[in-house]
Amino acid sequence: GWKSRDIGSVGQAGSTDYSAGVTTIAGSGADIWNSADGFRFVYQTLSGDGEITARVTSLDPTDEWAKSGVMIRETLDPGSPFAMTVVTPLHGTSMQVRLQAGQGCGLDFGPNLAPPAWVRMTRAGDQFTGAASSDGRTWTTISVRTIAMAAEVHVGLCVTAHNNALRATSTIDSIGLSGSVAGWIAATGAAGLTPVHLGNVVLNDGFWKPRIDTNRTVSIPMIRQALVDNHTLDNFPKAAGLMGGYHDGFMWADGDTYALVEAMAIALELHPDPALESQMEGIIANVIAAQVKSGPLAGYCNTYFQLGNAGRGYGGSTVTTQPWDDLIAAHEHVVAGGFLQAAIAHFRATGRTYFLDAARKYSDHMSSVFGEGRRSGVPGHQGPEYVLFNLWSVPGVGRPSDFEQSRFYLEERGRHSGGRAIYGEFCQDLWPIRSSTEPLGHGVRGPYMWAGATDLAGATGDTGLLEAVDGIWTNVVERKMYPTGGFGHRLYNEGFSVDHDLSSEQAYNETCAACGMIFWTHRLANLRADARYTDVMERVLYNGFASGRSLDGTRLYYNNDMIRTGAKSRTGILCCPMNIIRTTPSVPGYQYATAAGDGIWTHLYIAGQATIPYGGGAVSLTQETAYPWEGAVKITVGLPTPAPFTLHLRIPGWAAGATATVNGAPVDMGSVSRGYLPVSRTWQNGDVVQLALPMTLRRLHSDPKVFAHQGRAAIARGPIVYCLEANDNPVDVHRIVIPAGAALS
């Protein structure tokens, strides 16, 4: 995450504090100038191109040339080359640079602004561009300078008092970063651990690989054909003027198309399939053709409104609602988030940028409509909050406006500024996230939003926001979750009820809620580096999520019963099937993570091979295991040359008595910390780690406050929670009683 230190000679030690979205930096030092600097620096590591934006809201006038702003700096040496954009008490804004180490500096004046003022520094190769703005929307380029810097540099915030006898205190908010910033991880928000991308992992196990394969060969083609049959895919050529007709399907039907494209892209990254790729590219071409090309809606794409306002909408009714008119019910934001996420997945799978360019335009359109000083609306159905973070993290494409847009949506919820309507409990809009102590409302929208809030907390070091999100997560797990990891347990709101209201007969447990919990918990697991979260993620994956599809991939389910008396049929084409087909192939991306200087973390045990970038090279880990049915795990390390690092092995909470060896020698299990066993050594090619995770049958009992579960127990072994099925028992399963003292075998 963010680091903070004094650079060069300073008369007084500096300090850094973060609270409620505001960073307060106190810095001494004579200046950032001449051949050596003295100042306070708050920074992260940037690899390659990137950009930092911030709003300096105040600066103590310790000198007329006191400075506060943003900087990209090659090293932490006082005489390092740098480029920065700063604001001063009396001399406005400027871009200042040192072209070579130990030499003097140059300056170009910008707009004559005093705090509050926005400042920006952008790197593209050796080109550094400084800019300033009074409102964060209209920017003035100050200068473009050429500086030969290393690929890996430091990016952050700088404050100097320009008076070594004093400290200048500056407050800064609205910090935005884009590019490959090591302290913030795309798609997880993790400031602690970096997840290993799914494309680096090849599974060959007996549980997930068959599901991933049938997802590609059966489920995805089945869903695509359904969208052909119900004419959902036709809405895009209709909106593009390539064919006639009115809108078909629900108002959120475009989102089904985007989820299909995302699922196709992830599947293709794992397994090339020319026919599937051709179908995907054809869909994308129609989507881009439908996107609004000019005018105030440039970048917008929602065929329900584009077609409905021209004639008839769903069911033949006339649609008079205009884009962004009905934020509570129209699902525009979550559909837009699906567009962005599909484009990111397409880019990762193919390297092609044209869909990502369209996503860039869509995000820019949203930023032009919503935000500070613009419209104060937030998504009625959450979803774009975490997706905007994902877009922001794509090098060369993400912009600080993506970060700011997500931050605005998260901070505005429950704040109700600008006279906007209160969306209510269902939309989690009664009070700010920071004030929340438990989950309310919809069981899918909440986890999507809390995943984004976890991203924000990880990106900014906002401990207050993180504690609030963590408190909500803990309440879900300890008071509102079934043994399978299912939650969102009430049908009337597809969501949360009061604590301990967990009737098995009325359990709803939407599969989308399981997906949201996986997204959210994976972020917390990487941010906290704690198996408390990974254990829950695994429980949801193997139970609350895996139960949402049939083994052959032809049946995709909306809700997941705890008790069922009749056969279960396939759902219609709704959100859950779409989430299932995009989440199933994503499982390899949840298996491993890394931490700079702290090794490789094994979150999940699944047979297969991973190639993990680490320490400037690559480490190969090959897992051999019959997990989740057996607890024996063999991990073989592959290296071109010996390398020292720590391999952190998760020891599940249920695996009492677990043991581990390296090349046959026992490992001290007393060193387990936060559920991970650290094994530190200079690893050699062919080293073998063996884990034995005892899988004893165990009873799971609810909190006594769950009245509906008194006298009941669930049976689990390893990560699997078992069920009694009529096909396996000669008597009615609802009449089976297991004595409390009976042994399980």
N, C-alpha and C positions, 0 to 999 in steps of 0.2 A: 504494500500500500504506500501511502505517502510517507516520506521521510523528511526530517527537518534538522538543519544544522547551520552554524555560522560558517561563512566562507571568509578566509583571509583574517586580517588583523581587525578585531573589534574591541572597543573600549569597554563595552558591557555585554554580557551574555544575552543572546536573543531568546525568544520564546514563541511558541505556537500553540494556539488553542482552537478547538472546533466545537461549536454549539449551535444547534437549531439552524443549520444551513449556512452559518457565517464562520469564516476562518479569520481569526485575529492573530496577526503576526507583529511581533515587536523586534526591531532590528537596529543595531548600532552601526558603526563603520563610518569611515571618512567619505567613501563614495564607491560607486561602481564606475570606474573611470581610470584614465592613465594606464599604467602597465600592470596594476594589481588592484584587486577589489576587496572591499570589506562590507559585508551585508548578511542578512538572514535569508536562507533559501529553503523553500518547501517544495519537494520535487519527487518525481518518479522517473523511471527509465523509459526512454522512447527508442524504438528500433525503426529506422527508416523514416518515411515521411509522416507528418502529423501536424496537429494544430492545437493551440491552447487559447482559450478565451476566458476572460474574467471581468467582473465589474468591481472596480475599486470604489468602495462606498465612503471611506474616510481615510485621512492620512494626517498624522500630527505634523505641524509646520516647524519641525526642529531646525529647518533651514529652508530657504526658498528653493533649493535644489534637492530636498529630500525626495526619494523616489519610491514608488510602489507600482508593481505591474507583473508582466509575464515574461518569462525568459526561456530560451533554449540554449544550453551550455554544454560544450564538449566534455569537460572534466570538472572536478570539484576543486582544482587548483586555483589559487587567487588570480593567476595570469591567463586563465583559459580563454580561448575564443568563445564568443557568445553573440547572441542577438536578442534584444529585448525591446518591448514596448512598454513605456511607463507613463505615469501621470505625476505631476509635481504640484506643490502648493501654489506657485506663482508663474511657472513657465509652461503651463499647458502640457500637452502630450508630446512624446518624441519616440523615435526609434533610435536605439544606440547599439553600436556593434564594436567588437574587437576582432579584427580579421585574422590575426596570427597571435600565437601564444607569446605573452610578455611584451607585446607592443601597445601603443597608445590606442585610443578609441575614437570613433566617429559618431556624429549625431545628425539626425534629420528631424526638423520640427514638424509636428502634426497639428491637428485642431487645437485651438486654445481652450481646453476644457480643464476644469478642476473636479475633484471628486464630488458627487459620484460620476464616474466615467467608465466606459467599456474599453478594454484594450485586447489586442489579438496579436499572436505571432504564429506564422505558418512556415513550415519547412517543406519544400519539394525538391529533393536532391540537394544541390548546393545553393539553391535559391531560398532566401529568407525574406518574408514579407511581413512588415508591420502595419497595423491598421488600428484606428480608434473610432469610437462612436459615442454619441450622447444618449442613445436609447437602445443599443443592442440590435437594431434592425437596419439602419442606414449607416454604412461604414465608409470611412475615408482611408484610402491607402496612403500611408506615410512615405514608404520607401520600399524598394526591393534591392537587397544586397546579396552578393555572391560570397559565400564563406565555405572553404573546404573543411568540413567536419567529418568525423568518423560516422559510421552508420548508426552506432549506438551512442546516444547522448542522454542528457538529463533535461527534463522539461518541468517547469513549475512556476512558482510565485516568488518574487524577490522584493525585499524592503531594505532600504538603507536610510539612516538618519542624516547622512552627509554632515555628521558632527560626531566625532568619536567619543565625545564626553556624554552624549545623550542616547536615548533609544526612541525611535519613532514607531508609534503604533499605528497599524493600518488594518482596516476591516475590509474583507473581500468576500463576495458571494457570487453566485451564478457561474461557478467554475465549470468549464467544458473542455474536454479533451477528446481528440480523435486521433486515430492511428494505432500502431501496435504498441500500446503502453503496457509495460510489464506488470504494473501494479493493479491492473484491472483486466479481467478476463472476459472475453466475448462469450456470451451465451450462458454465463453462470454468475456474473457479478462478483466473482471471488477475488478478494484482495489477498487471500492467503495461498490458495492452491490453483494451479492452472490445469483444467481438464485436458486429457489427451483426446484429440479429435477422433471421432468415430472412424474416419477414413484410415487411421493408423492401426486399427484393431480388426483382426480377422477371427471370427468365432467358428469353432467346429464342434460344439457341444451337442448334447441330445435334447436340450430344452429350448434354448433360444434360436439356434440356427434353423431348425425346421419351421419355427414360427416366422422367422424373417424371410425364409425362402418362399413359404406359401403366401406370405403377405405380398411379395413381388409377383408371384406367378398366378395367384388366385384372387386375393382380396382387392388389390389395386385394379386389375382388369375388371373385376366385378363392379367396383364403385364407378369406374370410368363409364362402363356400359350403362349403368343406372343414370348417370348424368347426361348421357346421350339420349336415353329413352325418355327422360322427363324434360328434355330440352334446356336444361340448365346451361350447358355449354353453348347453346345457340344464342344466349343473351348477349354474348360479346360481339359476334359478327352483326347482330341486329343493331347494337349500340354504335357500331362502327359504320353502319350504313351499307354493309356488305350483303345483307339479306333483310327481307321484310318481316314484320310481325311484332307482337307485343311481348312484354316480359313474362317469362314462365318461372314459377316457383316462389318460394318464400322470399321475403325482403332481404334475408341474409344469404340467399343462394350463391352469390358470388364467392362467399367465404368457403363453400364446399369445393368450388373449383380451385381456389388457392391452396387449400389443404391437400387436395389431390396432387397438384403440381409439386408441393413440398414433399409429399410422400414419394412421388416418382423420383425426384431429385436425390433424396437420401438413399433410396433403393439402388439407383444407378451408381452412386458413389461407392456402394459396397459390391455391386455386381453389374458389369456392363451388360446392356440389353438394348441393341440397336432399335428394335421395334418399339419398345417402351419409350426410348429417348425420342424417336420420331413423333410419337403421339404427344409427348410432353411439349416439344417445341412447337407443334401445331397449335396447342392450346395457348401457349404463351404468345404466339404471334397474334392471335385474335384478341387476347387481353390488351396487349400494347396498342393494337389498332383501335380498341374501344376507349382508351384513355383520352380525356379531354386535352386538346392540343393548345388552346389559347384562351384568353379572357380571364376573368376572375376565378374560374374553376380549373385553370390549367393545372394538370397533374392529377386531378380527381378522376376516380374510376369507380362507379357504382351503378350497374346497369338497371337496378330497380328504380332509381331516381331518373337516370338518363332516359330510360324508355317509358317509365310510368308517367312522367310529366308530359310526354308527347302523345299519350293516348290512354291506354288502360293498364292497370297494374294487375297484381295477383288476383285471380278470381274474376277478372273482368271489370273491377272497380276502377274509377278514375282516381289517380294519385295526384293530389294537389300539394302535398308536402314537398318543400324544396330541400336541396342538400343542406345538411346540418341543422334543419329546423327542429327535428324531434330527437334530441340526443338521448333521451331516456329509453325510448322503445325501438328506434329504427336500426340499431346494431351497426351503424356506419363505421364507428371507430374500430370495433373488433374485426369487421370485414377488411378495413384498411390495414390493420395489423397483419392479417393473413396475407395480403398482397406483399407487404414488405418482407415477411418471413419466407414466403415462397421464393421471392427474388434472391434473398440471401442464400437459401439452400441451393438454388439453381447455380448461382455463382460458385459456391464451394464445390459443387459436383462437376461442373463443366469448365470453369474458368472464364465463361462468357459473361460479358458485362451489360448487354443490352437490356435485360430485364431489370438488373440492378440500377441501371440509369433511369428506368421508368419509376422504380421505387424511390429513387432520389427525388424525382419530381413530385411524387405523391407526398412524401414527407415534407418537402418545402411548401407544398400547398397547405398542409395542416398547420405548419408553423406560421403561415401568413394569416391564418384565421384565428388560432387559439394561442393564448399566452398572456404574459404580463403586458398591460397596455393594449391588449386586443380583447378578444372574447374570452370570458371566464368559464366556458363550458368544459366539462370533462366527459369521458366515455360513460355512457349508460351501461354498456356491457364492457367491462374491462378486458384488456388484452394487448393494446398497443404499447403499454407502459414498458414491459420487458423487451418487446420486439424493437422499440426505438433504441434501447441500449445495444441490442445486437447490431443494428444498422450503424450506430455511432462508432462501433468498434471495428468496422471494416476499413482497413487502410486505403486511403485515397478516395473514399466515398463518404464515409461517416463525417458528420459535421457537428460542431458544438450545438447547433440548433436542434439536432436530434436528442442530445443529452438534455438540453433545456426544455424541450417539449415534454419529454418523459417526466422530468422533475416537476414541471408545472402541473401535469395531470395528477401526479402523486400528492403534491403539496396542496393543491386546490381542493382535492376531495375532502368533503366535510368542512371546508372553510367558507364556502358559499359567498365568495366575493362578487362584486359587480352586479348584485341583485339577481343572480341566477336562481333557478328553482332548486329546492332540496329534493334530491332523487329518492331519499328514504332508505329504510333498513335493507330492503331487497338488494339495492345497489351499493350497499356499504357507504352511504353518504350522509350519515347522521352526524359524525364528528371526524376530525382528522385522524389519519393512521397513527400519528404519534400519541394520540389520546386514547387509543383503543387498547383494551385489556383482554378481549375475547372476540372470537369471530361471530359475526351476525350476517344474516342475509344469504345470498346465493352461494352454493358450495363450489361452483366453478369460477365465477367471476372473482371471488375473493382470492383464491390461490394465484390466479394470474396476476392480480394487482400486487399481492404480497411478494411474489417473485420479483417484480419490478422494483418494489421498495427495498428488497434485499440487494439488488443490483446497485441502487442509489446509495445505500448505506456502505456497501463495499467500495464503491468508487470514490466516495467523499470522506470515508472514515467517520461517518455520523453515528456515534455510539448510541445516542438517544433514539434514533430511528431504528437501529438494529435491535436494541433492547425491546422496543415496542413490537416489532415484527416477530422476534423470538418468543415474546410472551404470548402472542396470538398462536404461534405454531405449537407451543407447549400446551396451551389450552385445548387445541384441537386433538393432539395426540393423547393427552391424559384424561380428557373428559368428554370427547365427542367423536371418538373413533372406535370402530368395531375391531375385533381381533384380526380380521383380514386386511386392515388398513383402509377399509371403506369408510366414508363419511359423507356429509351432506345428506343427512339421513331422513329428512322429512319430504314427502311428496308435495305438500301444499306450497312449499317455496323452493323445492329442489335444493334445500340447503340446511342451515343450522337451526337447532332448537336450543333449549336450555341445557345446562350441564347434566350429564348422566341420563339424558332421555334417549335411550338406545334400544328400543324395542326391536327384537329380531323380526317379528311379524310385520312391522311397518318399515323395515329398512329400505332405503332408496338407493344410496350408494352409486351415484352416476359414474360411469366410466370416465367421463371428462374430468370429474373431480379427482379421480385417481391420477390422471395425467397431470393435472395442475399441481397436485401434491408432489409428484415426481419432479417436475420442473423446479418448484419452490424449494423442496428439501435438498435437491442436488446443489443448489446455490448455497444454502446454509451449511451443508456438509463441507464444501470447499472453502467457504469463508471462515468457518470455525475449526476446520480440520479435526472433527470430532465424530466418532463412530455412533454417537447417540442419534445423529441424523441419518447416517448411512444405513444403520440397522432398520430404521423406519422406511427409508427409500426402498430397501431390498424387500421388506415385508409387503409394501404396496405393489412393487413390480411383480412378485411371484404370486400374489393373491388377488388384491383388489383390482389390479390392472389385467393380469393374465386371464382372469375369469371372464373378461369382457369379450372374448373371441373363442370360437370353436377351434379344435385342433386343425381341422382342414381349411380354416380361413373363410368358410362360406357363411358363417353366422357371426354377426357383430352386434353386441348388445349395448343397450342404453343404460339400464340399471342392473345391479348385481345383488340378488336377494341373499338374505341370510337363511331364510326358510322358504321353500317352494313346494307346492303340492301338485303342480302340473308341468308339462313340458314347456320349454322356453323356445320361442320363435325368434327369427331374425328381425331386427328393427328396420324401420324405413331409413331413408338416407337422411340422417340427422347428424348433429355435431359429433356424437360419440364414435360412430364408424369412421368419421374423418380423422378424429384424434387418434384412434387406434392404428390406422394405416400409416400415420406419420410418426407415432411414438415407437411402434414396434421396431423399425429398423434403426432407431436412435439408441437402442440399448448399449451397443458397443461403446458409445461415447460416455457412458456412466461408469466404466470399469476402472479407469486409472486417472491419476492426477500427478502433477509435479509441483515442486516448490523450489525456486532458485536458491541454491545453497543448502537445501534441506531434503533433497532426494526425491524418490518416487513413492507414490501412495497407491496401494491396491485396495480399491473400494469393494469390488465384487469378485467372486470366484466363479469364472466361466471358462471352460476349456477353449483354448485358442492361442493366437500369437499376436503380440503387439510390438510395434516399432516406435519407441518413445524418444522424442528429441530431448536431450538433456546434456548440459555442460558443454555445449558446442559440438556434440556428436550425437550418437543414437545408441540406445540400449534396447536390446531385444529381450522380451519376457515371454516365455512359452509356458502356458498353464496346461497341465494334464489332470483332469478330475472328472468324476461323475456327479459333481455337485449339480443340483441341490439334493440329490438322492443319497449321496455319500459324502463324508466329511474329509476324505483324504485329498490333499491338494499338493501337486508337485510343480514347482516353478523353476525353470531352467533359464539362467542368465546368459545372454549372448552379447559379447563385446569384441571389438576389433583389437583393443589393447586394454590392460587392466585400468580400472578407474575407481576412485574412492567416492562412495555416496551411501546414503541411508535408504534402505528399502523398508517402507512402513507397511506392515501387514495387518489388515483389520481382523480383530478377534471378536466375532459377533457376541452380543450380550448373552445369547442362549448357549454358547459353547464353553460351559464350565469344564475345567480340566484340560483345555487345549494345550498342545505341545508343538514345538517347532525345532527343526534341525537345519544346519547348513553343512552340506557335504558329510552328513552323518553325525556331526557334533551337536549336542543339545544347545539350545538358545535359552538364556535366562528369561523366563516369562514374567519375572517381577518388574521388568522395565516397561510393561504395557502402560501407555498413557493415553487417556481419552479414547480408549478402545483400539489403539493401534500399537503393534509391537515393532519398535524400531530396531532394525538390524544394520549396524554400521560396520563397514569393512572396505578394504580395497578388493573389489569384485574382479574375478577372473572369468574369462570365457569358459562356459560349461559348468560354473558353480550351480549347485542344486539346493533349493530350499524345499523342505517338506513340512507341511502343516497337517496336524491331526485335529480336526474339529469334532468333538463328540456329538453325535446326533441322537440323543436319548429322547424317547417319547415324553412329552410333558403336557400337563394340564394348564390351560390358561383360564384364569378367573377374572371376572370384572371387579371393579370397585364395588364394595357392598352398597353404595348409593345407587347403583344401577338396579332398581327394583325388578325390572323385567328379566334380569339374568340371575337372580338368586336361585341357587340350586342347580345352576347350569355350568358347564365347563366346555371349552373348546380344546381340541387335541392338536398338538403341533409337533413336528419333527424337523429340526433344522429351520430353514426359512419358510417351510410349507405349513399352512394351516389346513387341516383335513376336514372333509365333510362326510356325513353318512348319506349314502345314496341307496335308493330302493333297489337298483339293479344288483347291488352287492350284498343285500341282506334278505333273509327269508321272512322277516316280519316287518310290519309298518315301522319305518325309522322313527316316527314321532312317539313310539311307545318304548323305545330302547332306553334302558337305565343302566348307567355305569356306577357301581358302588364306589363311594369316596375312597375306600382303601384298596380297591382292586388294582393289581399290577397291570401296566400297559406293556404290550409286546407286539 
